[in-house]
């Protein structure tokens, strides 16, 4: 399944919601330190850490450590300045979906690093700054999963 990477996330509720997303889709979640909160924090637990046992969550000390664990893989960096729409990417099951921090997004130097395969954007109306991180990750994961036939999804009874 896909690997979601959050680069130095700041808001525990967003990370909790993405833990829940990972648990329900079978995606791995990779968190790159420093985190703006403790994973033991009450807010994360309330927002979805109770799904932590059902999710595959890994924490990396920095982006280089994350690359070491994740590569080789195709890395789709989600950014408001992306050149490809999320609906135009040909996703593959082990792809990495990379997201930046809530306040600043992905730094330019990360967007242009050789590890990044594509810079992807979610369409928005003019004048919008960005989507909530958990919403953006949900849109991306479900589109990628849809494009790969919802592999591993439960079948209706």
C-alpha positions in Angstrom: 0.0 0.0 0.0 1.0 3.6 -0.1 3.4 5.3 2.3 2.2 8.7 3.6 5.0 11.0 4.9 4.4 14.0 7.1 7.4 16.3 7.2 7.5 17.8 10.7 3.8 18.0 11.4 2.6 20.6 13.9 -1.0 19.9 14.8 -1.8 16.7 16.8 -5.4 16.5 15.6 -4.3 16.4 11.9 -1.8 13.6 12.7 -4.4 11.7 14.6 -6.8 11.9 11.7 -4.1 10.7 9.3 -3.3 7.8 11.7 -7.0 6.9 11.4 -6.8 7.3 7.6 -3.7 5.0 7.5 -5.5 2.4 9.6 -8.6 2.4 7.4 -6.7 2.2 4.1 -3.8 0.0 4.9 -1.3 2.8 4.2 1.9 3.2 6.2 2.4 6.5 8.0 5.9 8.0 8.3 6.4 11.0 10.6 9.6 13.0 10.2 10.8 14.8 13.3 10.8 17.2 14.8 7.1 16.8 15.6 5.2 19.8 17.0 3.7 17.6 19.7 4.2 14.4 21.6 2.7 11.2 20.2 1.5 10.5 23.8 -0.4 13.8 23.8 -4.1 13.7 24.8 -5.1 15.6 21.6 -3.5 13.0 19.3 -5.1 10.1 21.2 -8.5 11.8 21.0 -8.1 12.6 17.3 -7.2 9.0 16.3 -4.3 7.6 18.2 -6.7 5.0 19.5 -6.2 3.6 15.9 -2.5 3.5 16.5 -2.5 -0.2 17.1 -4.3 -0.7 13.8 -2.0 1.5 11.8 1.6 1.1 10.7 3.2 4.3 12.0 7.0 4.9 11.9 8.9 7.9 13.2 12.2 9.1 11.6 14.7 11.5 13.2 15.0 13.5 10.0 14.2 13.4 6.3 17.5 11.6 5.4 16.5 8.8 7.7 13.1 8.7 6.1 14.6 8.5 2.6 16.8 5.6 3.8 13.8 3.7 5.0 11.5 4.5 2.0 13.7 4.5 -1.1 13.8 3.4 -3.8 10.3 4.5 -4.5 8.4 7.1 -6.5 7.8 10.2 -4.3 4.9 12.5 -5.0 5.3 15.8 -3.2 2.0 17.5 -2.5 2.3 21.2 -2.7 0.2 24.2 -3.8 2.9 24.9 -6.4 2.8 21.4 -7.9 2.8 21.0 -11.6 0.7 17.8 -11.9 -2.9 17.4 -10.7 -3.5 14.6 -8.2 -5.9 13.0 -10.7 -3.3 12.9 -13.5 -0.7 10.8 -11.5 -0.3 7.1 -12.4 0.0 5.8 -8.8 1.7 2.5 -7.9 1.1 0.6 -4.7 4.4 1.4 -3.0 4.5 5.1 -3.9 5.3 7.7 -1.3 2.9 10.6 -0.8 4.8 13.5 0.9 3.2 16.4 2.7 4.7 19.4 4.4 3.9 21.0 7.7 0.6 22.8 8.3 2.0 26.3 8.6 4.5 26.4 5.8 3.9 23.4 3.5 6.9 21.6 1.9 10.1 23.7 1.8 11.3 24.6 -1.8 14.5 22.6 -1.2 12.5 19.4 -0.4 10.3 19.9 -3.5 13.3 20.1 -5.7 15.3 17.3 -4.1 16.3 14.5 -6.5 14.2 12.0 -4.4 11.0 13.7 -5.5 9.5 12.2 -8.6 6.5 14.6 -9.1 5.2 17.8 -7.5 1.4 17.3 -7.2 -1.3 19.8 -6.4 -4.9 19.5 -5.4 -7.1 22.0 -7.4 -8.6 24.9 -5.5 -10.4 28.1 -6.3 -8.3 31.2 -6.8 -7.3 33.0 -3.6 -7.3 29.8 -1.5 -4.1 29.3 0.5 -4.3 25.5 1.2 -6.4 22.6 2.4 -6.2 21.2 5.9 -3.4 18.6 6.1 -5.7 15.7 7.0 -8.1 16.6 4.3 -5.4 16.9 1.7 -3.9 13.5 2.7 -7.3 11.9 2.6 -8.0 13.2 -0.9 -4.6 12.0 -2.1 -4.7 8.6 -0.5 -8.2 7.8 -1.7 -7.4 8.9 -5.3 -4.2 6.9 -5.3 -6.1 3.9 -3.9 -8.9 4.3 -6.4 -6.4 4.5 -9.3 -5.0 1.1 -8.1 -8.4 -0.6 -7.9 -8.8 -0.3 -4.1 -6.4 -3.2 -3.7 -6.9 -4.9 -0.3 -10.3 -3.2 0.4 -13.0 -5.2 2.2 -15.7 -6.5 -0.2 -19.3 -5.7 0.6 -21.3 -8.6 2.1 
